[in-house]
């Protein structure tokens, strides 16, 4: 038991760092009350509402239709696309996430592009009549960047889009400086070493006094 307690002390002394993700853009499309997509309908007489709603102003939409808390793009022989508003707050590395799915039995290639920077992936293969979440790294984008989602072909390449999100890596939260707080680091101060040893001694005394 004592060895377990000492191990816990050592683990507690190790530096901990948690990097938070900061969201700089999010579009839910939740205000759309049509059919298709989130109600698990992927074909037939669905998503034919031309009145679409977005959380953010500035979207450029082509052949877009309101579906079930999402949007459907394209028609049987018409190419659909969505261009986000200009997005600020980007960093050297920005993450583009979204959910998308193909109209049942349609072509499944969705193209993604950015107005600045470089995407590590410029197309994805959609699931047939099902949602998939994708996350793509965007490097070197400038403030005001726009992300475009577009069908790869004009005919029978309809797709649903939802939950478009851009995030960047935040600052380390709850981290400790290993040069002063980690008792296993040679560069720490004598005071830090003494404090750590005292803490371990206290645990030893507690263990000796309370554990048979």
C-alpha positions in Angstrom: 0.0 0.0 0.0 2.8 2.4 0.9 4.4 1.8 -2.5 1.1 2.6 -4.2 0.9 5.9 -2.2 4.4 6.9 -3.1 3.7 6.1 -6.8 0.7 8.4 -6.6 2.9 11.2 -5.2 5.4 10.8 -8.0 2.6 10.9 -10.6 1.1 14.0 -9.0 4.5 15.7 -9.3 4.8 15.1 -13.1 4.1 18.2 -15.3 0.6 18.2 -16.8 -0.4 20.1 -19.9 -3.8 20.3 -21.6 -4.1 22.1 -24.9 -7.6 23.5 -25.4 -9.2 23.9 -28.8 -10.7 27.3 -29.5 -13.7 27.4 -31.7 -13.6 30.4 -34.2 -16.6 29.4 -36.3 -19.6 27.2 -36.0 -22.7 26.6 -38.2 -25.4 24.3 -37.0 -28.1 24.8 -39.7 -30.5 23.9 -36.9 -33.2 26.4 -37.9 -34.1 24.4 -41.0 -37.2 22.3 -40.5 -37.4 20.4 -43.7 -36.9 16.7 -44.3 -33.9 14.6 -45.1 -30.5 14.0 -43.4 -30.9 14.1 -39.7 -34.3 12.3 -39.8 -32.6 9.4 -41.6 -34.3 10.1 -44.9 -31.8 10.1 -47.8 -33.9 9.9 -51.0 -37.4 10.5 -52.4 -39.5 13.6 -52.0 -37.3 15.2 -49.3 -35.3 18.4 -48.8 -37.2 20.4 -51.4 -37.6 23.6 -49.3 -35.8 26.5 -51.1 -36.0 28.7 -48.0 -32.8 27.9 -46.1 -31.7 29.4 -42.8 -28.2 29.8 -41.4 -26.8 30.8 -38.0 -24.2 33.0 -39.7 -24.7 35.7 -42.4 -22.6 35.7 -45.5 -22.9 32.1 -46.8 -22.8 31.7 -50.6 -25.1 28.8 -51.4 -25.8 27.2 -54.8 -28.7 24.8 -55.2 -29.3 24.6 -51.5 -32.4 23.2 -49.8 -33.5 23.2 -46.2 -33.5 19.7 -44.7 -33.9 18.3 -41.2 -31.6 20.7 -39.2 -29.1 20.6 -42.0 -28.9 21.5 -45.7 -29.0 19.5 -48.9 -27.1 20.6 -52.0 -27.6 19.9 -55.6 -30.4 18.5 -57.8 -30.5 15.5 -60.1 -28.6 17.3 -62.8 -27.5 20.5 -61.0 -24.3 21.0 -59.0 -24.6 22.3 -55.5 -22.0 24.1 -53.4 -21.6 26.0 -50.1 -19.1 28.8 -49.3 -18.7 29.9 -45.7 -18.6 33.5 -44.7 -15.2 35.1 -44.2 -13.7 33.6 -41.0 -11.2 35.4 -38.8 -9.1 34.1 -35.9 -7.2 31.5 -37.9 -3.7 30.4 -36.9 -0.8 28.7 -38.6 -2.8 25.5 -38.1 -6.6 25.5 -38.2 -8.9 22.5 -38.1 -11.9 22.3 -40.4 -14.6 19.9 -39.2 -18.0 19.0 -40.7 -20.5 16.3 -41.1 -21.7 15.2 -44.6 -23.5 12.4 -46.3 -24.4 11.5 -49.9 -27.9 11.2 -51.3 -28.7 7.5 -51.6 -27.1 5.9 -54.6 -25.5 9.2 -55.8 -21.9 9.9 -56.5 -20.0 10.3 -53.3 -17.1 12.7 -53.9 -17.2 16.0 -52.1 -14.5 18.6 -52.9 -13.2 21.0 -50.2 -11.1 24.1 -50.9 -10.0 27.2 -49.0 -9.5 30.8 -50.3 -6.1 31.0 -48.5 -3.7 28.5 -47.0 -3.3 24.8 -47.8 -5.7 22.0 -46.9 -4.1 18.7 -46.3 -7.0 17.0 -48.1 -9.1 18.5 -50.9 -11.8 15.9 -51.3 -13.5 13.2 -49.2 -15.6 10.2 -50.1 -19.0 10.4 -48.5 -20.9 7.6 -46.9 -24.0 6.4 -48.9 -27.1 7.6 -47.1 -25.2 8.1 -43.8 -23.4 10.8 -41.9 -19.7 10.9 -41.5 -17.6 13.5 -39.5 -14.5 14.7 -41.2 -11.6 16.8 -39.8 -9.1 18.4 -42.2 -6.0 20.4 -41.3 -5.7 23.9 -42.8 -2.2 25.3 -42.8 -1.2 29.0 -43.3 -4.6 30.5 -43.9 -5.2 34.2 -43.6 -7.9 36.0 -41.7 -11.0 36.3 -43.9 -10.6 32.7 -45.2 -13.6 31.0 -46.8 -14.1 27.3 -47.1 -15.9 25.8 -50.1 -17.8 22.5 -50.1 -18.8 21.4 -53.6 -20.0 18.4 -55.5 -17.4 16.9 -57.8 -19.8 16.5 -60.7 -23.0 18.1 -62.0 -25.1 15.1 -62.3 -26.3 12.9 -59.4 -23.8 14.2 -56.8 -26.3 15.5 -54.2 -25.0 15.8 -50.6 -26.1 16.9 -47.1 -24.0 19.2 -44.9 -24.1 19.9 -41.2 -22.1 21.2 -38.2 -19.4 23.1 -40.0 -16.7 24.0 -37.4 -13.3 25.7 -37.4 -11.0 25.5 -34.4 -7.5 26.5 -33.6 -5.1 25.1 -30.9 -5.3 27.2 -27.7 -2.7 27.9 -25.0 -1.7 25.2 -22.6 -4.0 25.1 -19.6 -3.1 23.8 -16.2 0.5 23.2 -17.1 3.4 23.3 -14.7 7.0 24.4 -15.5 9.2 21.3 -15.3 12.2 23.4 -14.4 10.7 24.3 -11.0 7.9 21.8 -10.2 9.0 18.4 -11.4 11.2 16.7 -8.7 12.7 14.4 -11.4 14.2 17.3 -13.4 17.8 18.2 -12.7 17.4 21.9 -13.3 14.9 22.6 -10.5 15.8 24.7 -7.5 16.9 23.3 -4.1 13.7 24.8 -2.6 11.6 22.8 -5.0 13.5 19.6 -4.2 13.1 20.2 -0.4 9.4 20.8 -0.8 8.9 17.7 -2.8 10.9 15.5 -0.4 9.0 17.0 2.5 5.7 16.1 0.8 6.9 12.5 0.3 8.1 12.3 4.0 4.6 13.4 5.1 3.0 10.6 3.0 5.5 8.2 4.6 4.5 9.3 8.1 0.8 9.0 7.2 1.3 5.6 5.8 3.3 4.4 8.8 0.8 5.8 11.2 -2.4 4.6 9.6 -1.6 1.5 7.6 -0.8 -1.8 9.3 
